[in-house]
Amino acid sequence: MKFIKRETLKQKPDFNQLVFGKYMTDYMLEMDWENGKWGEMKIVPYADLSLSPASMILHYGQGIFEGAKAFKNEKGKITLFRIDANLNRMNKSAIRMSMPTFDVEQVKKGIEKLVSIEREWIPTGEGQALYLRPTMIATEPTIGVKTCMHFKFYVICCPVASYLTGINSLCKIMIEDKYVRACIGGTGEAKCVGNYGASFLAMEEAKKKGYSQVLWLDVNHKYVEEVGTMNVIFVINGEVVTPSLSGSILHGINRDSAITILKGKGYKVREEFIDVADLLKAVKDGSLTEMFGVGTAAIVSPVGVLGYEGKDYTIGNNEVGPVSKLLFEEMMGIQRGKLPDKYGWVTEIKD
């Protein structure tokens, strides 16, 4: 693997004042696919990409990405959390988007090397991490709806705090009853660029009304699916309930982690189709005591207010609940090495 050093390193931001996704590190990893195979993997100085205006990503949206995190504990040990799952999911997204897959072990080693080089960029405060963004885009400079023959894979990094409010405060979510993000048979369960572009209008309209995100419904506006940046989990009558993986929502890695952890703690977990009418009934009668989102960026984000059809409904007295607290503590404990990794999720990076 080739490593090209920068002449001078960047000044690091104040880790106490992090803005999610703003401060990129010194280096990035990249490799190009052409003539039916991947070329040499390189770690190079972070820099702008050079793309033809005719590059197919710009015209047809053939692009996918992932979100993963690296952590550093108080002893200086650096770890990656479920990176294998991220890379395997990216390959599944590549297949759905007719893009080339890659060797997971090879890319994992490249990411380990990149994170090792960028170790001083890893913040250590509560909810903080080094966020990793593996990305693949179609770069062939051709206008025409056809199979692309050139792709670029790259990984960039940035130090981050929690994406939304974090575990110590609650967010306000609006149920989207006008727009649709995805449908079964589409690309909803792939982590591709178009899924997110399609969500921006609804999200901006929700923010103008005082909400931080939208909760998407299915194509018939009947069943609950996911929040724009995270999967969603409810606690109803003491049981944990989350929407089924129907084919139109993302197979969230932190969703899977949350289900595994909560089952291990003795909670009954149901994955099922959740009718929005039944959900609101549970809010009104008090049987729904907690709602929270789970995702790599969001970690665990409690929801205190749910808006629907012009009305706001308070969940759990607008207070952080015990299940979300437990889940956050367990998740962060495993990620930072304070709790044992019973599931084989953590990869330790050696010097």
Long-range contacts (C-beta under 8 A, 24 or more apart in sequence): 1-40, 1-41, 1-42, 1-43, 1-109, 1-110, 1-113, 2-40, 2-41, 2-42, 2-43, 2-44, 3-42, 3-43, 3-113, 3-117, 4-42, 4-43, 4-44, 4-45, 5-45, 6-45, 12-120, 12-121, 12-159, 13-159, 15-123, 15-124, 15-125, 15-128, 15-159, 16-125, 18-123, 18-128, 18-159, 18-160, 18-161, 20-131, 20-160, 20-161, 20-162, 20-163, 20-297, 21-131, 21-158, 21-160, 22-158, 23-158, 23-159, 24-156, 24-157, 24-158, 25-118, 25-121, 25-130, 25-156, 25-157, 25-158, 25-159, 26-117, 26-118, 26-121, 27-114, 27-117, 27-118, 27-157, 28-114, 28-154, 28-155, 28-156, 28-157, 29-110, 29-111, 29-113, 29-114, 29-154, 29-155, 30-152, 30-153, 30-154, 30-155, 31-110, 31-152, 31-153, 31-154, 32-139, 32-150, 32-151, 32-152, 32-153, 33-100, 33-150, 33-151, 33-152, 33-153, 34-149, 34-150, 34-151, 38-100, 38-102, 38-103, 38-153, 41-106, 41-107, 41-110, 43-110, 43-113, 43-114, 43-117, 46-156, 49-152, 49-154, 51-139, 52-139, 52-141, 53-141, 54-141, 54-142, 54-143, 55-137, 55-138, 55-139, 55-140, 55-141, 56-138, 56-139, 56-140, 56-141, 56-142, 56-143, 56-148, 57-137, 57-138, 57-139, 57-193, 59-143, 60-138, 60-145, 61-192, 61-193, 61-194, 61-197, 62-97, 62-98, 62-99, 62-137, 62-138, 62-148, 63-97, 63-135, 63-136, 63-137, 63-138, 63-192, 63-193, 64-90, 64-93, 64-94, 64-97, 64-99, 64-135, 64-136, 64-190, 64-191, 64-192, 64-193, 65-90, 65-133, 65-134, 65-135, 65-136, 65-191, 65-192, 65-193, 66-90, 66-132, 66-133, 66-134, 66-135, 66-191, 67-131, 67-132, 67-133, 67-295, 67-296, 67-297, 68-111, 68-131, 68-132, 68-134, 68-296, 69-129, 69-130, 69-131, 69-132, 69-296, 69-335, 70-115, 70-122, 70-129, 70-130, 70-132, 70-157, 70-349, 71-122, 71-124, 71-129, 71-130, 71-335, 71-336, 71-337, 72-119, 72-122, 72-123, 72-124, 72-130, 73-124, 73-336, 73-337, 73-338, 74-124, 75-337, 77-337, 77-348, 78-115, 78-116, 78-119, 78-122, 78-348, 78-349, 79-335, 79-336, 79-337, 79-346, 79-347, 79-348, 79-349, 80-111, 80-112, 80-115, 80-132, 80-346, 80-347, 80-349, 81-334, 81-335, 81-345, 81-346, 81-347, 82-253, 82-257, 82-345, 83-108, 83-111, 83-132, 83-347, 84-108, 84-347, 85-253, 85-256, 86-134, 86-253, 86-296, 87-134, 89-191, 89-251, 89-253, 90-134, 90-136, 90-191, 92-190, 93-190, 93-191, 93-192, 94-136, 96-187, 96-189, 96-190, 96-192, 97-187, 97-190, 97-192, 98-147, 98-148, 99-136, 99-138, 99-148, 99-151, 100-151, 102-153, 107-134, 107-153, 108-347, 110-155, 111-155, 112-347, 112-349, 114-155, 114-157, 115-157, 115-349, 116-349, 116-351, 118-157, 121-157, 121-159, 122-159, 123-159, 123-160, 123-161, 125-161, 126-166, 126-332, 127-161, 127-162, 127-166, 127-167, 127-299, 127-332, 128-159, 128-160, 128-161, 128-162, 129-159, 129-160, 129-335, 130-157, 130-158, 130-159, 130-160, 131-157, 131-158, 131-159, 131-160, 131-296, 131-297, 132-156, 132-157, 133-157, 133-158, 160-297, 162-297, 162-298, 162-299, 162-301, 163-229, 163-295, 163-297, 163-298, 163-299, 163-301, 164-212, 164-213, 164-229, 164-293, 164-298, 164-301, 165-212, 165-301, 165-302, 166-299, 166-301, 167-299, 167-300, 167-301, 167-302, 167-320, 167-324, 167-325, 167-328, 168-320, 169-302, 169-320, 170-302, 170-303, 170-304, 170-305, 170-318, 170-319, 170-320, 171-212, 171-213, 171-293, 171-301, 171-302, 171-303, 171-304, 172-210, 172-211, 172-212, 172-303, 172-304, 172-305, 172-306, 172-307, 172-312, 173-211, 173-212, 173-213, 173-214, 173-215, 173-227, 173-291, 173-303, 173-305, 173-306, 173-307, 174-206, 174-209, 174-211, 174-213, 174-214, 174-215, 174-306, 174-307, 174-308, 175-214, 175-215, 175-217, 175-224, 175-276, 175-306, 175-307, 175-308, 175-309, 176-202, 176-206, 176-214, 176-215, 176-216, 176-217, 177-217, 177-221, 177-308, 177-309, 178-202, 180-216, 180-217, 180-218, 180-219, 180-221, 181-216, 181-225, 181-228, 182-216, 182-219, 182-225, 182-248, 182-249, 183-218, 183-219, 183-248, 184-218, 184-219, 184-246, 184-247, 184-248, 185-247, 186-248, 188-225, 188-247, 188-248, 188-249, 188-250, 189-245, 189-247, 189-248, 189-249, 189-250, 189-251, 191-250, 196-228, 199-228, 202-228, 203-228, 209-307, 211-307, 213-293, 215-306, 217-276, 218-246, 218-248, 219-248, 221-276, 222-275, 222-276, 223-273, 223-274, 223-275, 223-276, 224-274, 224-275, 224-276, 224-279, 225-249, 226-250, 226-252, 227-293, 229-293, 229-295, 229-297, 229-298, 230-254, 230-293, 230-294, 230-295, 230-297, 230-298, 230-301, 231-255, 231-293, 231-294, 231-295, 232-291, 232-292, 232-293, 232-294, 232-303, 233-258, 233-291, 233-292, 233-293, 233-294, 234-274, 234-279, 234-282, 234-288, 234-290, 234-291, 235-288, 235-289, 235-290, 235-291, 235-321, 235-323, 236-282, 236-287, 236-288, 236-289, 237-287, 238-289, 239-267, 239-268, 239-269, 239-270, 240-267, 240-268, 240-269, 240-270, 240-323, 241-269, 241-270, 241-271, 241-272, 241-274, 242-269, 242-270, 242-271, 243-271, 243-272, 243-273, 243-274, 244-271, 244-272, 244-273, 245-271, 246-273, 252-294, 252-295, 253-296, 254-294, 254-295, 254-296, 254-298, 254-299, 254-331, 255-294, 255-295, 257-294, 257-331, 257-343, 257-345, 258-294, 258-300, 258-327, 258-331, 260-343, 261-327, 261-330, 261-331, 262-323, 262-326, 262-327, 264-342, 265-326, 265-330, 267-323, 276-308, 280-308, 280-313, 283-313, 283-314, 283-315, 284-313, 288-315, 288-316, 289-315, 289-316, 289-321, 290-315, 290-316, 290-321, 290-322, 290-323, 290-324, 291-315, 291-316, 292-321, 292-323, 292-324, 292-327, 294-327, 299-328, 299-331, 299-332, 300-324, 300-327, 300-328, 300-331
